Amino acid sequence: MKKIIVIGASSGIKSINKDLVTYTSSLIDNIEPLHVDISTYNTIPLFSPEHKEEFGSPKEIIELSKLFNTCDGFMISFAEHNGSFAASYKNVIDWLSVQGKNLFNHKPMFLMSTSPGPRGASTVLDSAVNYYPHMGGKICSKFSLPSFYDNFKNNEIVNPEFKAELTTELSKFESEL
Ligand SMILES: Cc1cc2nc3c(=O)[nH]c(=O)nc-3n(C[C@H](O)[C@H](O)[C@H](O)COP(=O)(O)O)c2cc1C
């Protein structure tokens, strides 16, 4: 079975992006989802070259880096904080990026985002879609869900148009696995 890393890219313990990505991963048959909870990395040191030089990388990052190297794909849903990544997620990615080249190893990626607002955190999603190819990202699918609390209820997308769009994007991702 393909092992897919599933990330709600939020510093929150409770997170609408975790809800969205967990739901989406449950729609694919025959994968093993590897859920990475970014809130458990809230207390690792902020990346700095001096910290790495003096103390090395946090052991949690070394473990996560191994998981990134052995998985078969990625599903990530981004929380947007002031138009950009949640700080805790960004810190994890900065640490991972100095463990080796091509963090995402040309493995299929499904990138998504949501927020309570009408733009659905599309600014941070666009930022990842534009930049992750420079980190070895092979982006197969993208999806932004606006107005989360109107469109996602009882653990599923209730708006038929967004549900249909998600299904289309999901099949593109599955076909690349
Ligand atoms: C510091 C801060 C900045 C935020 N900035 C944005 C923003 O730029 N765009 C947006 O759509 N929502 C913004 N929000 C609202 C978040 O989208 C909302 O908190 C959402 O629940 C975050 O996703 P999460 O629940 O997965 O952490 C911000 C929230 C906080 C606390």
The ligand as a Tripos MOL2 file, in Angstrom:
@<TRIPOS>MOLECULE
LIG
   31    33     1     0     0
SMALL
NO_CHARGES

@<TRIPOS>ATOM
      1 C1         -2.5570   35.3720   13.3630 C.3       1 LIG1
      2 C2         -3.6430   35.0050   12.3970 C.ar      1 LIG1
      3 C3         -3.5830   35.4370   11.0930 C.ar      1 LIG1
      4 C4         -4.5700   35.0710   10.1800 C.ar      1 LIG1
      5 N1         -4.4620   35.4750    8.8740 N.ar      1 LIG1
      6 C5         -5.3520   35.0260    7.9710 C.ar      1 LIG1
      7 C6         -5.1610   35.3050    6.5830 C.ar      1 LIG1
      8 O1         -4.2260   35.9500    6.1840 O.2       1 LIG1
      9 N2         -6.0580   34.8050    5.7020 N.ar      1 LIG1
     10 C7         -7.1290   34.0310    6.1260 C.ar      1 LIG1
     11 O2         -7.9100   33.5800    5.2760 O.2       1 LIG1
     12 N3         -7.3190   33.7380    7.4300 N.ar      1 LIG1
     13 C8         -6.4600   34.2130    8.3560 C.ar      1 LIG1
     14 N4         -6.6130   33.8950    9.6780 N.ar      1 LIG1
     15 C9         -7.7570   33.0670   10.0840 C.3       1 LIG1
     16 C10        -7.4260   31.6010    9.8700 C.3       1 LIG1
     17 O3         -7.7350   31.2640    8.5390 O.3       1 LIG1
     18 C11        -8.2160   30.7260   10.8360 C.3       1 LIG1
     19 O4         -7.7170   30.9620   12.1590 O.3       1 LIG1
     20 C12        -8.1400   29.2610   10.4980 C.3       1 LIG1
     21 O5         -8.8980   28.5430   11.4490 O.3       1 LIG1
     22 C13        -6.6980   28.7560   10.4750 C.3       1 LIG1
     23 O6         -6.6650   27.4150   10.0690 O.3       1 LIG1
     24 P1         -6.4890   26.2300   11.1150 P.3       1 LIG1
     25 O7         -7.7910   26.1260   11.8990 O.co2     1 LIG1
     26 O8         -6.2720   25.0270   10.2520 O.co2     1 LIG1
     27 O9         -5.3240   26.5750   11.9930 O.co2     1 LIG1
     28 C14        -5.6500   34.2660   10.6010 C.ar      1 LIG1
     29 C15        -5.7060   33.8260   11.9390 C.ar      1 LIG1
     30 C16        -4.7180   34.1840   12.8190 C.ar      1 LIG1
     31 C17        -4.7900   33.6950   14.2510 C.3       1 LIG1
@<TRIPOS>BOND
     1     1     2 1
     2     2     3 ar
     3     2    30 ar
     4     3     4 ar
     5     4     5 ar
     6     4    28 ar
     7     5     6 ar
     8     6     7 ar
     9     6    13 1
    10     7     8 2
    11     7     9 ar
    12     9    10 ar
    13    10    11 2
    14    10    12 ar
    15    12    13 ar
    16    13    14 ar
    17    14    15 1
    18    14    28 ar
    19    15    16 1
    20    16    17 1
    21    16    18 1
    22    18    19 1
    23    18    20 1
    24    20    21 1
    25    20    22 1
    26    22    23 1
    27    23    24 1
    28    24    25 2
    29    24    26 1
    30    24    27 1
    31    28    29 ar
    32    29    30 ar
    33    30    31 1
@<TRIPOS>SUBSTRUCTURE
     1 LIG1         1 GROUP 0 **** ****
